[in-house]
Amino acid sequence: RMGKLPSMVLRVLVLAGGQSQRMGQDKALLMRPDGVTQLDFTLTLARSVSDQMPLLSHPSAGVRHDVVPVEDEFFQKGPLGGIHAALHHLNNSEILLVLPADMPLLNTGTLQPLLSAGTNVFFEHHPLPCVFTVSESVREYLEQSMSDTSADLSLRKFLKNCTAEPLTVSENDSLISTNTPEQWQTFCDQFSAVNERETHHG
């Protein structure tokens, strides 16, 4: 498989438009122990891998000037609704990296295998983050999924349709997603403990 061609444009979509029902508040706006919101943390990560302005699917995206706001056309369609809406801002043959805004330990090192694999890849057991090439067939698939009320709107089905390959990944803490207050608290405690250790060992 060919490596990434220099002419390929990498765009990043940050998905933060979920209902956050289990969290009880907007997950993207949770404040991390390092003093930034989870959303800003993810946008910083997006900027570190692509020099293109990140696309953001989040209700307050429209009030930010440092992102391309993505507004769902179809509601309650989960991540695919956000990806579908983002395609209006993308050209065919651009490569899209989709980042969830609820992975507080995600980092460029973790993303590297996805980015160097070329395209149409995801980590085994983790449909997000994923990378795929925007194409006519991807657009058609999403268009159909949005208008068909009985469609399977899972990311796995979508990735299968893109013939995306799963990359084997060693059990990796950085792919943990936080969906409940308990999971978020566990992350905050671990984060603070690690930082404490690093401060002492300076």
C-alpha positions in Angstrom: 0.0 0.0 0.0 1.3 3.4 -0.9 2.3 5.9 1.8 0.5 9.2 2.0 1.0 11.2 -1.1 2.1 14.8 -0.5 -0.8 16.0 -2.6 -3.3 14.4 -0.3 -4.9 16.9 2.0 -5.5 15.7 5.5 -8.6 17.3 7.2 -9.7 16.6 10.8 -13.3 16.4 12.0 -13.8 16.6 15.8 -17.1 15.0 16.7 -18.5 16.6 19.8 -22.2 16.8 19.0 -23.4 13.9 21.0 -26.2 14.0 23.5 -23.9 13.2 26.5 -26.8 11.6 28.3 -24.8 9.3 30.4 -22.5 12.1 31.5 -25.4 14.3 32.4 -23.6 17.4 30.9 -21.8 18.2 27.7 -18.8 16.0 27.6 -16.9 18.3 25.3 -17.1 21.1 27.8 -15.8 19.2 30.8 -12.8 20.9 32.4 -9.6 18.8 32.5 -7.2 18.8 35.4 -4.7 20.7 33.1 -7.2 23.6 32.9 -8.5 23.2 29.3 -11.8 21.8 28.2 -11.9 18.4 26.7 -13.0 20.1 23.4 -10.1 22.4 23.3 -7.7 19.5 24.1 -9.1 17.6 21.1 -8.9 20.6 18.8 -5.3 21.2 19.8 -4.6 17.6 18.9 -6.4 18.1 15.5 -4.2 21.1 14.8 -1.0 19.1 15.6 -1.6 16.6 12.9 -3.0 18.9 10.1 -2.4 22.5 9.2 -6.0 22.8 7.8 -8.6 24.4 10.1 -10.4 21.6 12.0 -14.0 20.8 11.3 -16.1 20.9 14.4 -19.4 19.2 15.0 -20.7 20.8 18.2 -23.6 23.1 19.0 -21.3 26.0 19.9 -19.1 25.4 16.8 -20.8 28.3 15.0 -19.5 30.9 17.6 -15.9 29.9 17.2 -13.7 31.5 14.6 -10.9 29.0 14.8 -12.9 26.1 13.4 -15.1 25.2 10.4 -18.5 24.7 12.0 -20.4 21.6 11.0 -24.1 21.6 11.5 -26.0 18.3 11.3 -28.7 18.2 8.7 -30.2 15.1 10.1 -30.5 14.9 13.9 -30.2 12.0 16.3 -28.1 10.1 13.7 -25.0 9.8 15.9 -21.5 10.1 14.6 -22.6 9.4 11.0 -24.8 12.4 11.1 -21.7 14.5 11.9 -19.6 12.9 9.3 -22.4 13.3 6.7 -22.6 17.0 7.5 -18.8 17.5 7.3 -18.7 16.2 3.8 -20.3 19.4 2.6 -17.0 21.1 3.6 -14.7 18.6 2.0 -13.6 17.7 -1.5 -13.4 14.2 -2.9 -9.9 12.6 -2.5 -9.3 14.6 0.7 -8.4 12.4 3.6 -10.5 12.8 6.7 -9.4 11.9 10.2 -12.4 11.6 12.6 -11.6 12.3 16.3 -14.1 11.8 19.1 -14.1 14.6 21.7 -14.4 12.1 24.6 -11.0 10.5 24.6 -9.0 12.5 27.1 -5.7 10.6 26.7 -5.6 10.6 22.9 -2.3 11.9 21.6 -0.3 12.2 18.3 1.7 9.1 19.1 -1.5 7.0 19.2 -2.7 8.5 16.0 0.6 8.0 14.1 -0.1 4.4 12.9 -3.5 5.5 11.5 -1.9 8.5 9.7 1.0 6.6 8.3 -1.2 3.7 7.1 -2.4 5.9 4.3 -6.2 5.8 4.5 -9.3 3.8 5.3 -8.1 2.4 8.6 -9.2 2.3 12.2 -8.0 0.5 15.4 -9.4 -2.9 16.0 -12.2 -2.7 18.6 -12.3 1.1 18.3 -14.2 2.5 15.4 -13.0 6.0 16.4 -10.6 7.6 15.7 -10.7 6.5 12.0 -9.3 7.7 8.7 -10.9 7.5 5.3 -10.8 9.1 1.9 -13.7 11.3 0.9 -15.3 9.9 -2.3 -18.5 9.8 -4.3 -19.3 6.3 -2.9 -18.8 7.5 0.7 -21.2 10.4 0.0 -23.8 8.2 -1.5 -23.6 5.7 1.3 -24.1 8.4 4.0 -26.8 10.1 2.0 -28.7 6.8 1.8 -28.1 6.0 5.5 -29.5 9.4 6.5 -32.7 9.1 4.6 -33.4 5.4 5.3 -35.1 5.2 8.7 -34.2 1.5 9.1 -30.5 2.0 8.2 -27.7 0.6 10.4 -26.0 3.8 11.5 -23.1 2.2 13.2 -19.6 3.4 12.5 -18.5 -0.3 12.0 -21.0 -0.7 9.1 -19.7 2.6 7.6 -16.1 1.5 7.9 -16.9 -1.8 6.4 -18.5 0.0 3.5 -15.3 2.0 3.1 -13.4 -1.3 3.1 -11.4 0.2 6.0 -8.9 -2.1 7.6 -8.5 -2.6 11.3 -5.1 -2.0 12.7 -4.0 -4.2 15.5 -3.3 -2.1 18.6 -1.8 -3.2 21.8 -4.1 -2.5 24.8 -3.8 1.2 24.9 -5.0 3.6 27.7 -5.0 6.5 25.3 -8.0 5.0 23.5 -10.2 5.1 26.6 -13.4 7.1 26.1 -15.2 8.8 29.1 -19.0 8.5 28.9 -20.0 8.6 32.5 -19.1 10.9 35.5 -17.3 7.9 37.1 -15.1 7.3 34.0 -14.3 11.0 33.8 -13.4 11.1 37.5 -11.1 8.1 37.1 -9.3 9.9 34.2 -9.0 13.1 36.3 -7.6 11.1 39.3 -5.1 9.2 37.1 -4.1 12.4 35.3 -3.4 14.2 38.5 -1.5 11.2 40.0 0.8 11.0 36.9 1.4 14.7 37.0 2.2 14.6 40.7 4.8 11.9 40.0 6.3 13.9 37.2 6.5 17.0 39.3 8.3 15.2 42.1 10.8 13.5 39.7 11.1 16.8 37.8 
